[in-house]
Amino acid sequence: MIDEATFRSESDHALESLKQAVIAAEDASGSFEFDDNNGASNILFEDGSSKFVVTPNTPVRQIWISALSTSFKLDWDEAADAFVLAKTGEPLIRLIERLLREHLGDASITLEPV
């Protein structure tokens, strides 16, 4: 497990990168938007159907995502230099991209890390 200072630095960087990627994609899609709310990152859908919540969880050194009625817990992967979902090997941005595509039924949504 990484130390707290490293976790905070890496999670801040990962969440800022996610924010920039979602903001760029929301301009093209128009069906969702990004919102920061007291340390939680929210992806809100225009149709009001639901939202995705992405939060750092410092005590366990994970990034947690609540989306599609499921909780996803991403651990820091030194080799990938990213927070990764162990079950699938997806890094944070690719996982959010897949979840957006599934939720909206739009395979053209692409998140590009900034």
N, C-alpha and C positions, 0 to 999 in steps of 0.2 A: 504494500500500500504506500502511495506517495505521501509525503508530509503535507501538513496543512497549508503552508505558504506556497508550495508548488501547486497544490490543488487549486487554491484560490487564483493564482496567476493563470494556470492553464484553463480553468473553467471560465474565467473572465474572458480570456482570448477566444475560446471556443464559442461562447455565447454571443460575443460581439461579431464574430465571423458569421454565425448563424443569422443574427439580426440583419446584417448587411445583405446576405444572400436572399433572405425572405423579402426584404424591402425591394430589392431589385426584381424579384419574381412577381411580387404583388402588383407592380406597375404593369407588367405584361398580362397577368391573369385577370386582375380586377375582382376576383372572387374571395379574396382573403386579405388580411392586413396584420401587421406586427404591432404589438403593444408591450411596452415595459411597464411592470407594475410591482414596485417594492421588491426587486430582486427576482421576480418571476417574469419569464418571457411568455407572452401569450400570442397565439396565432388565432385570430378571430375570423369567422366566416360570415360573409355578407348576408347569407340567407338565415343567419341566426341558428343554424342547425347544431352547432357545438363550437368548442374551442380546444386547441391543444395548449397545454401548459408545460413549460420546460423550466426546471429549477435545479440549481446546484444543491447538493446535500452534503455539506462539509463533514459532519461526523463520520459518514461512511465513505467519503471521497468519491461520490458518484454524481452524475447528472441524471435526474429523473425526468421522464416525459409521461404525461398523462394524455392519451389520445386514443380515439376509437374504442373507448371503454376498456382500455388496457393500460397497465403501468409498465414502462420500459426503463430499465436501470442500466446505465452505461458506465463502464469502468475505464480508467486511464490505461491505455496500452502503450507501453514504452516503445515497442518496435514500430507501431503505426504512428506514434507521436500524435495520438488523438484519443478522444473518448469513443469507445466502441461497445456495441451491443454484443456480448459474448456469444449469444445463441446464433446470430447470423453473421457476425464479423463486420457489420455495417458501422461506419463512423457516423457521428451525430448528423451531419448535413445530409448524407445519403439516406439515413433512416427517416429524417423529417421529409425529405423529397418523396420517398416511397409512401409514407403515410398521407401526405397531401394528395398524391396521385390516387391512392385508394379511396380516400374520403370524397374527393371531387369527381372521381371517374374520368380523370384527364391525364393521359399518359404523356402529354406534351410539357407538363410542368418540370422545370429544371432549376435547381439551385446551384449556383456557381459560387464557390468560396471566394471571398474577397481578401 
